[in-house]
């Protein structure tokens, strides 16, 4: 194989590794913030139900 082929192979490998790291970070953050977001969503739903009851 020529040198350019090896360079392209390495570039592809590096891009794949970077994508995996990015996906891991995104999944980890969403999991970390889930316990803070859920109570907020619950509160919003509760407020909406109360608003409907008032009308």
C-alpha positions in Angstrom: 0.0 0.0 0.0 1.1 3.5 -0.6 1.8 6.1 2.0 -1.3 8.1 1.2 -3.5 5.0 1.7 -2.0 4.6 5.2 -2.5 8.2 6.0 -6.2 8.0 5.0 -6.6 4.8 7.1 -5.2 6.6 10.1 -7.4 9.7 9.5 -10.5 7.5 9.4 -9.4 5.7 12.6 -8.8 9.0 14.4 -12.2 10.3 13.3 -14.0 7.2 14.5 -12.3 7.4 17.9 -13.2 11.1 18.2 -16.8 10.3 17.3 -16.9 7.6 20.0 -15.5 10.0 22.6 -18.1 12.7 21.6 -21.0 10.2 21.8 -19.8 9.0 25.2 -19.6 12.6 26.5 -23.1 13.4 25.2 -24.6 10.3 26.7 -22.9 10.8 30.0 -24.0 14.4 30.2 -27.6 13.6 29.4 -27.6 10.9 32.0 -26.0 13.2 34.6 -28.6 16.0 34.0 -31.6 13.7 33.8 -32.2 13.8 37.5 -32.3 17.6 37.4 -34.5 17.8 34.3 -37.2 15.3 35.3 -38.3 17.2 38.4 -38.5 20.3 36.3 -40.7 18.5 33.7 -42.9 17.1 36.5 -43.3 20.6 37.9 -44.2 22.0 34.5 -46.8 19.3 34.0 -48.2 19.9 37.4 -48.5 23.7 36.8 -50.2 22.9 33.5 -52.8 20.6 35.1 -53.5 23.2 37.8 -53.9 25.9 35.2 -56.5 23.7 33.4 -58.3 23.1 36.7 -58.5 26.9 37.3 -60.1 27.7 34.0 
